[in-house]
Amino acid sequence: MGALGQLGGDAVVLKLTPLVRQWPGESQHQRAVFGLECLRTIGSDTALMALNGIAQKLKFKGLKEKAQAMMQAIAELRGMSREELADRIVPDCGLDERGGRTFDFGPRQFQFVLGPEMKPLIKDAAGKVRPDLPSPNQSDDRTKAEAEVAEWKLLKKTLKEVLKIQAERLEEAMITGRRWTPEEFDSLLVKHPLMVNLVRQLVFASYEDGRVASSFRVTEDQTLADENDDEVALPGSGLIGVVHPAHLSEAAKSAWGQVMSDYEIIPPFQQLGRAICHPEPADLEEEEITRFRGPKMPGITVYGMLEKNHWLRDTPADGGGFMQHSKYFPSADVTAFIAYTGMSISYYEEPQEIEYVYFVRGHEKPEMWGDHAHRVKIKDVDPVVLSEVLRLVHALLSKAE
């Protein structure tokens, strides 16, 4: 397998990555770690993106931490943060500067288009959209056509994995308040051959001093347009982010909803229609929310949903027990905690109640039975942070037995 790292390319990455993800569950942890080393040695954008995907989301914590350490080392070597590195290792998948690609059969040409639910599709000269390239016919250049069909199969498989990872990154950017400078937004998102296909499906905002100064979308020709469909210029200052609906007025959300409907744009995740959750009036003066106690959920469900949403488990105590997950929201500079009855790294089946939800100023790292005495009053927590945390709590409660 070591030869794969030295000689392999992106086709190897696509076959190796699913195996690396499943090996720990087959008592093959060391083989999986060796697989991570192979991905790191291949070193292409696709390989590093796959490595980063494992670092972000994997149920096997030991392998996930190994991947995180590798990505951190690569980022430090390049003088970047993990997020900055992730922005710069998105493969272009052979797409052109406008996010498209032509498949040439000789007398016939077909275009790649991104369909609903991020599904790669093919459009012919008559504008008909189909899921795959057609079989070559007698008038086609057979050598060309067969090569293009093989390229399409590889592209389709690559895009399925890449688009999923990048859509999750953009949703996480909206949730945590990740921002880009105008220059970064233009080069890393609008002008990136793959990312432009996703950003065309979302609404962005320019932020000045943490507040929305304007909102806009990226059009088919890679210009910017506001909610009135008027062309606007790229802001010269401030920061740009995927706008959270909590930052838009009802009128703005309605206007944007109409624009997206008119152009039949389906976002890769819930954005404008995302539920906004508010605390109860009785919560506002408190430093923790305790009203979720009572309903019991399977421990494995609680653990799985928190991990899937990029929350970090506290460091287990000597006996392997832990009782909360946390998540840092950099834009608001606050760490949120969801505490539950308690479970063990060796047993996740114990039914769980949500004991309390609380927030601490700054970036608090997971630790063993952390005592976070300086908690923020609920009324002082950023509304986006509150909404996203409460939204997840309600999702957990919906799994109550």
Secondary structure, DSSP 8 states (H G I E B T S, - for coil): -HHHHHH--HHHHHHHHHHHHHGGGGT-HHHHHHHHHHHHHH--HHHHHHHHHHHHS-S-HHHHHHHHHHHHHHHHHTT--HHHHHHHT---TT--TTS--EEE-SS-EEEEEE-GGG-EEEE-TT--EESS-----TTS-HHHHHHHHHHHHHHHHHHHHHHHHHHHHHHHHHHHT--B-HHHIIIIIISSTTHHHHHTTS-EEEEETTEEEEEEEE-TTS-EE-TTS-EE---SSSEEEE--GGGS-HHHHHHHHHHHHHTT---SS--TT-------GGGTT-SEE-TT-S--B-HHHHHHHHHHTT-EE----TTSEEEEEEEEETTTTEEEEEEEEEEETTB--S-B-EEEEEEEES-----TT----SB--GGGS-HHHHHHHHHHHHHHHTT--
